[in-house]
Amino acid sequence: MNEFVIEARNLSKVYPGAVDVHAVNHIDLQIENDEFTAIVGPSGSGKTTLLNLIGGLDRPSTGEILVNGHQIHDLTDNQLIDFRLRHIGFVFQSYNLIPVLTALENTEFIMLMQNIPKAQREQRAIELLNEVGLGEKLHSRPTQLSGGQQQRVAVARALASKPDFVLADEPTANLDSESAFNLLDIMARLNKEEGITFLFSTHDQRVIDRARRVITLEDGRIVSDIRQS
């Protein structure tokens, strides 16, 4: 096991234009296994860009990204797709569930792409949905679920491939307080009991209060890095 599940070295992302935009500006960052960490900062500070770089959804202009010691910034597009599929879980603000699929089928989908046998992927999907409190909603489609329930399906889907870590981009932004707290309780329990690493980008004070480490960005740079009890 590597000391760091995520390591960014001199990481930058520049969007060229009449004035170049340094969305991420020479960041060095290490995330250890089992962390529950929030990346915060004002709009435009680089939070989502940093998560996209770490998750291989975007490529850096300069620098390196390592996931459990594996460099991902030099992978081909097809290699990167396969790496994300097997190593990184994603939870998005907009849920990104497939509308025509049930909660069970949405959770199974990544495992289907991994060619995991049907009985095995169905068993794991049911276990995960029970874990997030949706055991009675297995056959409900997204339109039949509340926002909080849809986001819990997204968490179950993110965990289905047994990823090295989960990236959550503003996961509570569209949720009411009760749903947000329920979701955070689930993720905090998964972090504590199963050692799943979570890295959030967020404006939400509810997430910040629960994080054990808070990293603040401004203008694409880390300006503070505080560990909380």
N, C-alpha and C positions, 0 to 999 in steps of 0.2 A: 504493500500500500504506500502510495506517495504521500509525502508530508502535506502537500497542497493538492486539493482537488482542482483548483483553478489557479493559474498563475499568468498574469499579464506583465510583460516586460517592455518598457518604453513604448507603450501602445498609443497610436495616434490614428485619427480619422479626419481627413481634410476633404471638404467639399469645395471644389474649385469654382470660381466665379469672378465677377468684377472685383469682389473682395473675398478672398478665401475664408471659408468658415472652418475653424478648428473645433469640430464637435467634441472630439476627445483629443487631449493635448498632452502627450508624453506621460502616460499613466503607468505606474508600477503598482501592482495589486496582487495580494496572495489571499486566497480563501481556503481555509483548512476544512477537512472533513467534519461533518456534523454542525457546521455553522448555521445560524439563523440571522441573516444579515440584511439590512436595508440600505439601499443607495438612495440618497435624498438630494434635493437641491431645487432651485427654481426652474420653471419651464425654460428649455433651451440650454440647460446646464450640461447636457450630455448623458443623462441617465439611460434613456432608452437606447441610444447609440452604443453605449458601453455594453449593455446587455446583449444587443444584437451582435456585437463583435465577439463577445464571449460565447454566445450560442451558435456562432458560425452562420448567422443569417446575413451578415455583412462582412466584408473583408477590410482589414486595416490598411491604412496608407503606409504606415511603418510599424515596426515592433513585432512582438511574438505573443501568441496565446498558447498555453499548454493546458490540457485537461488530463489530470492524472498522469502527467509526464509526457503526454503525446502532443506534439505540435499539430495544431489544426489549421494554422493560417496558410500553409503551403499545400494543403490537400486540393485535389481536383474537385470540380463541382460534384461529380458522382460520388467520390470518396467522402466528401463533406456531408452529402445527403445521408449516406449510410452511417456515418459517424454520429450525426445528430439523432438518427433513428434509434441507435443502440446505446447512446451514452448521455443524452441530455433530454430532460423533460421540460415542457413549456406550458405556462399558464398565462393566458392573455386577458387583457381588460375586457375584450369583446367576446370572450368564451371560445369562439371559433369551433363550435360544434357543427357537425354535419346535420342539417335540418331533417333529412329523410331517415336518419338512423335513430334507433332507440338509445337510451342511456347505456344499456349493455353493449350495443353494437358500436357506439362511439368509443367506449372504453376499450373494446377489443380491437379497434381499427389498426393501431400501431402494431399490435402483435400479429395481426393478419399480414401486414406488410413485411413483418419479420419471418413469415412462413411458419409460425408456431401452430401446431396442430389445433384443430377446432376445440376439442374437449379441454385441452390444457389452457387455451386462452380464455374460454368461457368460464372455467373455474376461477382463474385469476381475476377476471373482470368482476365476477360476482363477489369474490372476497373483497376487492377494493371498494366496490360500491356499498357493500355492507359497512366497510371501515369508515366511509364518509357519511354514513347515515342514510343511504338511499336504497337499502335493500328492498323496499316496497315500490320502487320506481324503475325497476330494471327495464320494463317494456314501454316506458313513457318517452315520447319524442321531445326535443327541446321546447317546442311551443306549449307543451303540457307541463312544463316545469317553471318554477319561479327563477328569478335571476340568481339567487343564492344557490338553488339546487343545480342550475346549469353550471355554475362555477365549481361546485363540488364534483360534478361529472368531469369537468376539465382537469381537476386535481387528480381524480382517479385515472384518467387517461394519461396524464403526465407521468404517473408512477408505474404504468402498466409494463413498460419496457425495463423496469428496474434500473433507472438511470443513475449516473454518477452524482448528479445534482439536478435540482429543479430551478429554473429561471421563471420568476413571476413578475410580469410587467403590469403594474397598477392593478393587481388582482381584485381589490376591494372597491375600486372607483365607482362602479355602477351598482353597488349594493347598499341596502339600508343598514342601519346600525346593527340590528339583531343578526342579519345574515352575515355581515362582515365579521362580527365577533365569533359567530359559529364557525365560519371558515377559518379564522385565525386559530381558534381552539384546535381544530382538526389538524392544521399544518404544524402547530407547535407540538401537538402530541406525537405526530408522525416523526418530527424532528427528534424529540426526546426519546421515544420508545424504540424507533427503528433506525435512528441515526441518519435520517435523510437530510442532506444539505439543501437549504433554501437560500436563494439570493433574490431579493425583491428590488424593483425600482418603484418608488412611491412618493406621493405627496401626503398620504393619509397618516394622520397622527396616531390612529389606532394601530397601524402596522409598526410605526416607529417606536411606540411605547412597548410593543411586544418583542422587538428585535433585541438580540444580545450584542449586536455590533451595528453602529450607524456610521456610514461613510457619506460625507457631504461633498458634492461636486459644485463647482462654480466655473463657468467658462471652460468646461472640459477638463478641469484639473481637480484633484483631490485637495480640499482645503482643511478637512478634519477627518479623523478616523478614531471613533470613540467606542470602547467596549463598555456595555452596560451590564449591571448585575441582573 
